[in-house]
Amino acid sequence: MQYQSTRDKNLKASSAQAILNGLAPDGGLYTMPSFDEVKFDYTTVLNMDTMSMSTKILSKLLPDFSEAEMAKLVHDGYTGKFETDHLTPTVPVGEDFILELFRGPTSAFKDVALSMLPRLMTASKEKLGVDDEIMILTATSGDTGKAAMEGFCDVPGTKIIVFYPHGGVSAVQQAQMATQAGENVCVCAVRGNFDDAQTGVKNVFAACKGKDLHGAVLSSANSINIGRLAPQVVYYFRAYADLVQAGRIRVGEKVHFVVPTGNFGDILAGYFAKRMGLPVGRLVCASNANDVLTEFISTGVYDRRRPFYKTTSPSMDILVSSNLERLLYLLSEGDCGYVAGLMEQLNREGHYQVSSRLLERLQAEFDCACCDDAGAAEVIRRLWQEQHYLCDPHTAVAWSAAEQVQLEDGAPVVVLSTASPYKFPAAVLGALEGGCDGDEFAMMERLHRLTGTEVPRNLAGLQGRTVRHRDVIDKEQMLDYVLAEVMRN
């Protein structure tokens, strides 16, 4: 199977080349032309442990790697890093379930993919005979940056630069990034929002195309990289298997998934799982006050020309959801010209509208709802009081969306929990106590004393660590910043 650009079917790449490139040469995203070659009998993985399940699914999605090769990469990527070899436990909360994706080394769902991506990249380099240093460029709305740096820290032949919106992440998230050790990591705040940082990274890729980068090649650790997206498909299969083993469903019955959504990668992974054969029911796209996706799924109009809100769920503070481009390609049945036209219009005019036929196909698969900060705080408080379950604001947004959509066909509902509540102690403590003050590390301790829940070890040790990264630049300076780092190699 060959991957291809969403904007030009003639721009093809093997899975290894797609991983190394990150973006296609025309700015499109690499995707499979169809799912015919990656479909398989999902029942064969339901009794597997998570490592074996990951091996099977990833070798299907990334066919340059045999199952034996992938098994080693999975073992090296995950062993000893997560709280359990299960990686992503599914836990009952009331009548529904929460898929806990934050049990990894940085307490965020990005760990599942970013523990694997460095291994996939280095293996792809070897497979393709590439000797150049890989320069990873990443924009983060809070969690990707730390997880990417943790994954790539001191990996030979790589260097990573992370850009994040200045003042647009939680204090805990910023501390995680600013204190990151490693000779090959670099972190820089950008004056602006996440969309500014993400657009800046894409512009750097475009500006550097064809340039001599002194023995370095650019790639990405964002979910625009298929090597980032593919590992996220696995935990949908894991959750389904957990429900079968718990006796909540029988094999073949559907499960609904509700996903807090920003860049559209996490929920797109669920759609991939469905197209691979997993009995996924509805996929519910949950948004915060930046509800551009709610409008799109409801009306077919995508319009980023709207106020940008800084919320208590900053990883969802996004107005340009890059991975949506892959879904547009798939729902348009591979019409690259149509997708390229929509993306050009979005870039030029800030909006587009899809055809009625595409909207019909979209709404056949996805539901949507949004929730503001006050609504998320109410959910955090209520889940703790009624279920004794402590969740972060992103999970709360998704729980609210599940309640709003009201999927009442009897199929179980799984809400994806993307971060530990201790990454956002101010928001969580404020929801429980009605107000809070002091720094976030003091709040973390207060939250622990109030709830008796455990502070993740990687977060408990943050305070007092040496700050290593202090750079702050304007978004127009990102290209010069990257070129300066390239020259420093």
C-alpha positions in Angstrom: 0.0 0.0 0.0 1.2 3.5 -0.9 0.2 6.6 0.9 -0.6 9.7 -1.2 -1.2 13.4 -0.7 -4.8 14.5 0.1 -4.3 17.2 -2.6 -2.6 15.3 -5.4 -3.0 11.5 -6.0 0.2 11.5 -8.0 2.3 12.5 -4.9 2.8 9.0 -3.4 5.0 7.7 -0.6 5.7 4.5 1.2 4.6 4.4 4.8 8.2 4.9 5.9 8.7 7.8 3.6 5.4 9.4 4.7 6.6 9.1 8.3 9.9 10.8 7.5 8.3 13.6 5.4 5.5 14.5 7.8 3.8 16.7 5.2 3.4 15.9 1.5 5.4 18.2 -0.8 2.3 20.1 -1.8 1.3 20.8 1.8 -1.3 18.1 1.8 -1.4 15.3 4.4 -0.5 11.7 3.6 -3.4 9.3 3.7 -4.3 5.9 2.3 -6.4 6.0 -0.9 -8.8 3.5 0.6 -9.1 1.1 3.5 -9.4 -2.0 1.4 -5.8 -3.1 2.1 -6.0 -2.4 5.9 -9.3 -4.0 6.7 -8.9 -7.2 8.8 -10.9 -9.5 11.1 -11.0 -7.4 14.3 -12.0 -10.4 16.3 -8.5 -11.8 16.0 -7.1 -9.1 18.3 -9.8 -9.0 21.0 -8.0 -11.5 23.2 -4.5 -10.0 22.6 -2.6 -8.0 25.1 -2.1 -4.3 24.2 1.5 -4.8 22.9 0.4 -7.6 20.5 -2.7 -5.7 19.5 -0.6 -2.6 18.7 1.8 -4.8 16.6 -1.0 -6.2 14.5 -2.8 -3.0 13.8 0.3 -0.8 13.2 1.8 -3.3 10.8 -1.4 -3.1 8.9 -1.4 0.7 8.8 2.3 1.0 8.2 3.1 -2.0 5.8 6.8 -1.1 5.3 7.3 -2.8 8.7 6.8 -6.6 9.1 5.0 -7.8 12.2 8.3 -8.9 13.6 9.9 -5.5 13.1 6.8 -3.8 14.5 6.8 -6.0 17.6 10.3 -4.8 18.5 9.4 -1.2 17.9 6.3 -1.5 20.1 8.2 -3.2 22.8 10.9 -0.6 22.8 8.4 2.3 22.6 6.1 1.3 25.4 7.8 -1.1 27.9 8.3 0.5 31.3 6.9 3.9 30.4 3.2 3.5 31.3 1.6 2.8 34.7 0.4 -0.5 33.3 1.2 -2.7 30.3 -2.4 -2.3 29.5 -1.5 1.3 28.6 -5.0 2.7 28.3 -7.5 1.3 30.8 -11.2 1.5 30.3 -13.0 2.2 33.5 -16.8 2.3 34.3 -18.2 5.7 35.5 -21.9 5.5 36.2 -23.6 3.9 33.2 -20.9 4.9 30.8 -17.1 4.3 30.5 -14.0 6.5 30.4 -11.0 5.5 28.3 -8.0 6.7 30.4 -5.3 7.8 27.9 -3.2 9.7 30.4 -1.3 6.9 32.1 2.0 7.5 30.3 5.2 9.5 31.0 3.7 13.0 30.5 0.1 12.3 31.7 -1.5 13.0 28.4 -3.0 11.0 25.6 -0.2 12.1 23.2 2.1 9.6 25.0 0.5 6.7 23.2 1.6 8.0 19.8 4.7 9.9 20.8 6.3 6.9 22.5 6.2 5.2 19.2 6.9 7.9 16.7 10.7 8.3 17.4 11.1 4.5 17.0 9.1 4.7 13.7 11.2 7.6 12.4 14.6 6.0 13.2 13.5 2.7 11.7 12.2 4.5 8.6 15.6 6.3 8.3 17.4 3.0 8.4 15.0 1.3 6.0 15.3 4.1 3.5 19.1 4.5 3.9 18.7 8.2 5.1 21.8 9.6 6.9 20.6 13.2 7.3 19.6 14.5 10.7 15.8 14.7 11.1 14.7 18.1 12.4 11.3 17.7 14.0 9.1 20.8 14.0 6.0 20.8 16.2 3.3 23.2 17.2 1.6 22.4 20.5 -1.5 23.5 22.2 -0.1 22.1 25.5 0.3 18.3 25.5 2.0 17.4 22.2 5.1 19.4 23.0 6.1 17.7 26.2 5.2 14.3 24.9 7.2 14.8 21.8 10.2 16.1 23.6 10.0 13.1 26.0 9.8 10.7 23.1 12.6 12.3 21.1 14.9 13.3 23.9 18.5 12.4 23.0 17.3 10.0 20.2 20.4 9.8 17.9 20.0 11.6 14.5 17.1 13.8 15.5 16.5 17.3 16.9 13.2 18.7 17.9 11.9 22.3 18.1 8.6 22.8 19.9 6.5 26.0 19.4 3.7 26.8 21.8 1.4 29.8 22.2 2.8 32.3 24.8 0.4 32.4 27.7 -1.9 29.8 26.0 -1.0 26.7 28.0 -1.5 25.8 31.7 1.4 26.6 34.1 2.0 22.9 34.6 2.2 22.3 30.8 4.6 25.2 30.4 6.7 23.9 33.3 6.8 20.5 31.7 8.2 22.0 28.5 10.5 24.7 29.9 12.3 22.2 32.2 12.8 19.5 29.5 16.3 18.1 29.5 18.0 16.7 26.4 20.8 17.9 24.1 18.6 17.7 21.0 15.5 19.6 22.3 14.5 23.2 21.9 11.3 25.0 23.1 10.1 28.4 22.1 6.9 30.4 22.9 5.2 32.2 20.1 3.3 35.4 20.6 -0.2 34.4 19.4 -2.5 31.4 19.6 -2.0 27.8 18.6 -3.3 28.4 15.1 -0.6 31.0 14.7 2.1 28.5 15.8 0.6 25.7 13.7 0.4 27.9 10.6 3.9 29.1 11.2 5.2 25.5 11.2 3.4 24.8 7.9 4.9 28.0 6.5 8.4 26.9 7.5 7.9 23.6 5.7 6.9 25.5 2.6 9.7 28.0 2.8 12.3 25.3 3.3 11.2 23.2 0.4 14.2 22.6 -1.9 16.6 24.6 0.4 19.9 23.3 1.6 19.5 22.7 5.3 23.0 21.6 5.9 22.4 17.9 6.1 19.0 18.1 7.9 15.6 17.2 6.7 12.4 18.5 8.2 9.6 16.4 9.6 6.7 16.8 12.1 5.6 15.2 15.3 2.1 16.7 15.1 -0.8 14.4 14.1 -0.4 15.7 10.5 2.3 12.9 10.5 0.7 9.5 9.8 3.2 8.0 12.2 1.6 10.1 14.9 -1.9 9.2 14.0 -1.6 5.5 13.4 -0.8 4.5 17.1 -3.9 6.3 18.2 -6.1 3.9 16.3 -5.1 1.1 18.6 -6.8 2.3 21.7 -10.2 2.2 20.1 -9.7 -1.5 19.5 -8.4 -1.8 23.1 -11.5 -0.2 24.6 -13.8 -2.4 22.5 -11.9 -5.5 23.6 -12.2 -4.3 27.3 -16.0 -4.0 27.0 -16.2 -7.5 25.4 -14.1 -9.0 28.2 -16.1 -7.2 30.8 -19.3 -8.7 29.4 -20.8 -5.3 28.6 -21.1 -6.1 24.9 -21.1 -9.2 22.7 -18.7 -9.4 19.7 -20.2 -7.5 16.8 -22.3 -5.0 18.9 -21.5 -1.3 18.4 -19.8 1.1 20.8 -20.2 4.9 20.7 -17.1 7.1 21.3 -17.1 10.7 22.5 -13.8 12.6 21.9 -12.7 16.0 23.1 -11.4 17.5 19.8 -9.0 20.2 18.7 -6.9 19.3 15.7 -9.2 16.4 14.8 -6.5 13.7 15.0 -7.8 11.7 18.0 -11.4 11.4 16.6 -10.1 10.7 13.1 -8.2 7.7 14.6 -11.6 6.4 15.7 -12.9 6.8 12.2 -9.9 4.9 10.9 -10.7 2.1 13.4 -14.2 1.9 12.0 -13.1 1.8 8.4 -10.7 -1.0 9.4 -13.7 -3.1 10.5 -14.2 -2.3 14.2 -17.9 -2.0 15.1 -17.8 1.7 16.0 -21.2 3.4 16.3 -21.4 7.2 16.5 -18.3 9.3 16.8 -19.2 12.4 18.9 -16.9 15.4 18.3 -16.8 17.5 21.6 -15.6 21.1 21.4 -15.2 23.9 24.0 -16.1 27.5 23.3 -13.9 27.4 20.2 -16.7 25.5 18.5 -15.7 25.7 14.8 -16.1 21.9 14.5 -19.6 22.0 16.0 -20.7 24.4 13.4 -19.0 22.5 10.6 -20.6 19.1 11.5 -24.0 20.8 12.0 -24.0 22.9 8.8 -21.2 22.0 6.5 -19.7 25.4 6.9 -16.1 25.7 8.2 -15.3 29.3 9.3 -12.3 30.2 11.3 -13.2 33.9 11.1 -14.4 34.0 14.7 -13.2 35.1 18.1 -10.5 33.0 19.7 -11.2 32.0 23.3 -8.6 31.0 25.9 -10.4 28.3 27.9 -9.7 25.9 30.8 -9.3 23.2 28.1 -6.4 24.7 26.2 -5.5 21.7 24.1 -8.8 22.3 22.3 -8.2 26.0 21.8 -7.9 25.6 18.0 -9.7 27.1 15.1 -7.9 25.4 12.2 -8.2 21.6 12.6 -5.6 20.2 10.3 -6.6 16.6 10.4 -10.0 17.4 9.0 -8.4 17.5 5.6 -7.9 13.7 5.7 -11.6 13.2 6.5 -12.6 15.5 3.7 -10.5 13.4 1.3 -12.1 10.1 2.5 -15.7 11.5 2.5 -15.2 13.0 -1.0 -14.1 9.5 -2.2 -10.6 10.7 -3.0 -11.4 13.8 -4.9 -8.0 15.5 -4.4 -8.9 18.5 -6.5 -12.0 19.2 -4.4 -9.9 19.0 -1.2 -7.1 21.2 -2.5 -9.7 23.8 -3.5 -11.3 23.8 0.0 -7.9 24.2 1.6 -6.9 27.0 -0.7 -10.2 28.8 0.0 -9.7 28.3 3.8 -6.2 29.8 3.5 -7.3 32.7 1.3 -10.7 33.5 2.7 -10.9 31.8 6.1 -13.9 29.6 5.3 -15.4 27.1 3.0 -18.6 25.1 2.6 -18.8 21.5 1.6 -21.4 20.0 -0.7 -24.7 18.7 0.5 -23.6 15.1 -0.4 -20.4 15.4 1.6 -22.3 16.9 4.6 -24.8 14.0 4.4 -21.9 11.5 4.6 -20.3 13.5 7.5 -23.5 13.5 9.5 -24.0 9.8 8.9 -20.8 9.1 10.9 -20.4 12.0 13.4 -22.4 13.9 16.0 -21.2 17.0 17.8 -21.8 19.2 20.8 -19.9 22.0 22.6 -19.4 23.0 26.2 -18.0 26.2 27.7 -15.8 26.6 30.8 -18.8 26.9 33.2 -20.3 23.7 31.8 -17.1 21.9 32.1 -16.7 23.0 35.7 -20.2 21.8 36.5 -19.3 18.3 35.1 -16.1 18.1 37.0 -17.9 18.9 40.3 -20.8 16.6 39.6 -18.7 13.6 38.5 -16.7 13.9 41.7 -19.7 14.3 43.9 -21.8 11.6 42.3 -19.3 9.1 41.0 -16.1 10.0 43.0 -14.3 10.3 39.6 -11.9 13.2 39.1 -11.5 14.4 35.5 -9.8 17.2 33.7 -11.6 20.0 31.8 -11.1 18.3 28.4 -12.7 15.1 29.6 -15.5 17.2 31.2 -16.2 18.8 27.8 -16.5 15.3 26.3 -18.8 14.1 29.1 -21.0 17.1 28.6 -21.2 16.3 24.9 -22.2 12.7 25.6 -25.0 14.0 27.8 -26.2 16.5 25.2 -26.2 14.1 22.2 -28.1 11.5 24.3 -27.2 8.3 22.5 -30.1 6.2 23.7 -29.9 3.0 21.6 -28.5 0.9 24.4 -25.0 0.7 23.0 -22.3 1.6 25.6 -20.7 5.1 25.5 -17.0 5.5 25.9 -15.7 9.0 26.7 -12.0 9.5 25.9 -10.1 11.1 28.7 -7.1 12.9 27.3 -5.2 14.3 30.3 -4.7 13.9 34.0 -6.7 16.4 36.1 -3.4 17.4 37.7 -2.2 19.0 34.5 -4.9 21.6 35.0 -5.2 21.9 38.8 -6.5 25.5 38.8 -9.5 24.6 36.7 -10.2 21.4 38.5 -9.8 22.8 42.0 -11.8 25.9 41.0 -14.6 23.6 39.9 -14.6 21.7 43.2 -14.1 24.6 45.6 -15.6 27.5 43.6 -12.4 29.5 43.5 -8.7 29.1 44.0 -5.6 31.2 44.3 -1.8 30.7 44.4 0.5 29.0 41.9 -0.6 25.8 40.2 1.9 23.6 42.1 0.3 24.7 45.4 -3.1 24.0 43.8 -1.9 20.5 42.8 -1.1 19.7 46.4 -4.4 21.2 47.6 -6.2 19.0 45.0 -4.4 16.0 46.3 -5.4 16.7 49.9 -9.0 17.5 49.0 -9.6 14.3 46.9 -7.0 11.8 48.1 -6.2 11.0 44.4 -2.6 10.4 43.5 -0.5 13.0 41.8 1.3 11.5 38.8 5.0 11.1 39.6 6.1 13.1 36.5 4.1 16.1 37.6 4.8 15.9 41.3 8.5 16.4 40.7 8.2 19.4 38.4 8.4 22.3 40.9 12.0 23.4 41.5 13.4 21.9 38.3 15.8 24.1 36.4 14.2 26.1 33.6 16.1 25.4 30.4 14.0 27.1 27.7 13.0 30.8 27.9 12.7 31.9 24.2 9.7 34.0 23.2 9.3 35.2 19.6 6.8 36.8 17.2 5.1 34.4 14.8 6.9 36.1 11.9 10.2 35.1 13.3 9.6 31.3 13.3 11.5 30.6 10.0 14.6 32.5 11.1 14.5 30.7 14.4 14.4 27.3 12.7 17.2 28.2 10.3 19.3 29.4 13.2 18.8 26.1 15.0 19.7 24.2 11.8 23.0 26.2 11.5 23.7 25.4 15.2 23.9 21.7 14.4 
